[in-house]
């Protein structure tokens, strides 16, 4: 499994945030429909930083998502207006364990 960690700070301009929200919803919808998609979750910190963790089955399926034409356009918009700053880390999951409570 491949995990992408996307850390960002949004542009505080309200009109930019409204457009970002529309694009983010569309990107979540598209990603979830991609072959190899596992999960995506976004978290916000008190200092304004946001962290999105997206998981795909393989580097190939992540690459397909990265090259999707609408995702390419969203990344361009991110660089030109949505984000004040961001960092992307792509990681291979070496171990995965869980503790789950059963109902």
C-alpha positions in Angstrom: 0.0 0.0 0.0 1.1 3.6 -0.7 0.1 6.4 1.6 0.3 10.1 0.5 0.6 12.6 3.3 -0.5 16.1 2.1 0.1 18.9 4.5 -1.2 22.3 3.6 -2.4 25.8 4.7 -5.3 27.3 2.8 -5.4 30.8 1.4 -7.7 32.6 3.9 -9.5 34.6 1.2 -13.2 33.6 1.6 -13.9 33.5 -2.2 -10.8 31.2 -2.7 -12.0 28.9 0.1 -15.4 28.6 -1.5 -13.9 27.6 -4.8 -11.4 25.3 -3.0 -14.3 23.5 -1.2 -16.0 22.8 -4.6 -12.7 21.4 -6.1 -11.9 19.4 -2.9 -15.4 17.7 -3.1 -14.8 16.8 -6.7 -11.3 15.5 -6.1 -12.6 13.3 -3.2 -15.4 12.0 -5.5 -12.9 11.2 -8.3 -10.3 9.7 -6.1 -12.8 7.3 -4.5 -13.8 6.1 -8.0 -10.2 5.4 -9.1 -9.0 1.7 -9.3 -6.8 1.0 -6.4 -8.2 3.7 -4.1 -8.3 2.6 -0.4 -9.1 5.6 1.7 -8.8 9.4 2.2 -9.2 11.5 5.4 -8.4 15.1 6.1 -7.7 16.6 9.6 -7.2 20.2 10.7 -4.9 21.5 13.4 -5.5 24.5 15.7 -2.7 26.4 13.9 -4.5 26.2 10.5 -2.5 23.3 9.1 -4.5 20.6 7.3 -3.3 17.0 6.8 -4.8 14.7 4.2 -3.8 11.1 4.1 -4.7 9.2 0.9 -4.1 5.5 0.5 -3.8 3.6 -2.7 -3.1 -0.1 -3.3 0.1 0.5 -5.3 2.4 3.0 -6.7 0.8 2.4 -10.1 -2.7 3.1 -8.9 -1.4 6.3 -7.2 0.4 7.3 -10.4 -2.9 6.9 -12.3 -4.6 9.2 -9.8 -1.8 11.7 -10.0 -2.1 11.8 -13.8 -5.9 12.2 -13.9 -6.6 15.3 -16.0 -8.9 16.9 -13.4 -6.4 16.2 -10.6 -3.7 17.8 -12.7 -5.9 20.9 -13.1 -6.7 20.9 -9.3 -2.9 20.8 -8.5 -2.3 23.8 -10.8 -5.1 25.7 -9.0 -3.6 24.7 -5.6 -0.2 26.2 -6.6 -1.7 29.4 -8.0 -4.3 30.3 -5.4 -5.7 27.7 -3.0 -2.7 27.1 -0.8 -0.3 29.4 1.1 2.0 26.4 1.3 2.0 22.6 1.1 4.1 19.5 1.3 3.5 16.1 -0.2 5.1 12.9 1.1 4.6 9.6 -0.7 5.3 6.6 1.6 5.3 2.9 1.2 3.5 1.2 4.0 6.0 -1.3 5.5 3.7 -2.6 8.3 0.0 -2.3 9.0 -1.6 -3.5 12.2 -4.8 -2.5 14.0 -6.7 -3.0 17.2 -10.4 -3.0 16.6 -13.2 -3.2 19.2 -16.0 -5.5 18.2 -19.5 -4.4 19.0 
